[in-house]
């Protein structure tokens, strides 16, 4: 992958995210982004080598991090709703007393 700037791939992805990433977060996202990139290139080919640039991969890494954060947020909200439903009968009984 050609180097386009003096920034590392992680720093470039962080610039798209507007925040820093832990090494673990970066490594997981990078692996998933590389798999996604391979599927994209296989399906759509690689127009003018655009998809082999560091910037393109960094965007996919940032996208993967955001996707994981949103997924975790959604799961947390689902868990909260489930917890509220379990606690609701006790709350109703307490209100009746």
N, C-alpha and C positions, 0 to 999 in steps of 0.2 A: 504494500500500500504506500503510495508516494506521500512524502511529508510536504504539506502545503504551507505550514506555518511553523513557528518555533514552539507553539503550544503542543503539549502532549495530547493524545486522544482524550484522556480523562479531563484535562483542562478545557478542551474544546467542548466536550459534552456538558461540562459544568457551566460554561458560558451560555449555552442554550437553555440550561435549566435555571440559571440565575441563582445557583446555590452550589455548595460543595457536596461531594458524595463520599461515603466511607469506601475504603478499598473493597470490602466485601460486596457492598451495593454495586460498585462499579464492575467488579469481576462477574457477578451474576448477570447484570444487564448487558455486558459486552458479549458474553457467550450467547445469550438469547438474540441479541442484535445481529451477530454474525450468522446465526442460523436463518434469521429472517432475511438478511441480505442475500444469502445464497438462494433462498426460495424466490425472492424478487427477481434476481438475475436470471434464474432458470425460467421463470414464467415470462418476464418482459424483456429479456436480454439486457444488454448494458450499453445504452445509447451514449456514444462518444465517451465511454469510460467514466461517466459522471458518477455511477454507482460504486466505483472503486476508489473514490476519494475519501480522505480522512473526514472531511466535513459531512459527507453523506452518512458514514458509519457513526459519527458522533451524534448526528441528529437521531438516528435509530436508537442509539444508547439512551439519549435523553428521553425519547418517546417511551422506551421500555421502563425506565425509572418512573416516569409519570404514570404509566399504566399500572405498575405495581403499587404505587402509592394510592391511586384511586381504588384499585381492587381492595387493598387493605382497609381503606376508609369505608367502603361499601360493606365489607364483611363485619367491621366493627359496628356499624349502624344496624345491621341485621341482628347481631348478637344483642345489642341494646334493646331492640324492639322485642326480641324473644324473651329477654329478661323482664321487660315491662309487662308482657302478657302473663308470665308466670307469677309475678308479684301482684297483679291486679286483683285476683280473688281475695287475697289477704287484705288489701287496701279497702276493698268494698266492705268487707266484714268489719274492719276497724271503723269505718265511717258510720256504719249502722249502729254501733254501740254508743 
